[in-house]
Amino acid sequence: MTSSTRVYQIDLFRFIAAMAVLCYHFLYRGFKAGNMSLLRFDEMGSYFKYGYLGVDMFFIISGFVIAFSIKHLSLPRFLQSRFQRLYPVYWLCLCATAIVTYYFGAPRYAVTGAKFLVNMTMIQTFFDVGHVDGAYWSLYVEMKFYLLIVFFLMVNYIKKISLDYMVCVWLLLSGLRFIIGGTPIYTVLYHFFILDWSSYFIAGILFYRIYAVGPKVIYFALLGCCLFLSIYTSVGRINWLQRTFHEEFSSYVIGGAIIGFYILMALVALKKMQFVNSQRWVQLGMLTYPLYLLHQHIGFIIFNKLYSYMNKYVLVSLVTVCMVGLAYVISYKIEPRLLRWMRREPK
């Protein structure tokens, strides 16, 4: 989105979602499972156990933003814009995480040269290689979404088709779980079309279409299908959550949160949230990506080194402030210089 057409509320929602994930990791995930953090918040951690749903909101926002941006972009420009937006900051944060992990992570965290190099691709999941930081798992989902957008742009170059047509076909494929789920054909479709997360991306695209061309009955009907699939797949993860954390998770809370995400995005799409459409939210939105990439393992490593020397609430507050500050430095001091260097014309 260009600065002149940017939907500023999206930046605010993106930052809130990132902070929800950060609180989930720092105050719940780290000590609850996987022996990741020695800093325990038993008395309050459960209040943040649903913070992982911030990633679900990310995917809705991603669908909206990408649909917003591709209307002005050719395939080469789309690939260039995505590369410049994702990889320089990712490589910088990956290097920082790898260095901290290598020197201070033992015995809980370790990184090898081979693992680091494969992680440079951002598609380490495809090669069945572990993440240098566990938060990177969602990047593979995003990359597959971009691959589908590339496919759409290629087809659209040969034969003009509408984004609405793509959405309908993708949503139809997403519903095949109720007809051919578990078959080899569905398994292939499931992986290529990211059918466990597709409803969120589709919803984001539909919200953009409402924003761009106005409300249509068909869009709201399709959004109803997306909402059903989103809740269905998210509630379906409860068994894994309860096995992992040995704690009850409420399907009502999960479903309510997802409904809340849809309502917020619907209000944006219908232009009913102009009262918070302030340019100041851009600064928060720019922090989101590096903050998401940096916070988890580096934060846990700091906790494990310092938890016995200071009050845990002071420690988690200081680390959070430092992570936000570091994200600011990367977004506003380092990334612009990297992009200027990458865009510099050869002499």
ABEGO torsion letter per residue (X at the ends): XBAAABBAAAAAAAAAAAAAAAAAAAAAAAAABGGABABBBAAAAAAAAAAAAAAAAAAAAAAAAAAAAAAABBAAAAAAAAAAAAAAAAAAAAAAAAAAAAAAAOAABBBBAAAAAAAAAGAAAAAGBBBABAAAAAAAAAAAAAAAAAAAAAAAAABBBBAAAAAAAAAAAAAAAAAABGBAAAAAAAAAAGAAAAAAAAAAAAAAAAAAAEBBAAAAAAAAAAAAAAAAAAAAAAAAAAAAAGBBBBAAAAAAAAAAAAAAAAAAAAGAAAAABBAAAAAAAAAAAAAAAAAAAAAAAAAAAAAAABBAAAAAAAAAAAAAAAAAAAAAAAAAAAAAAAABBBX
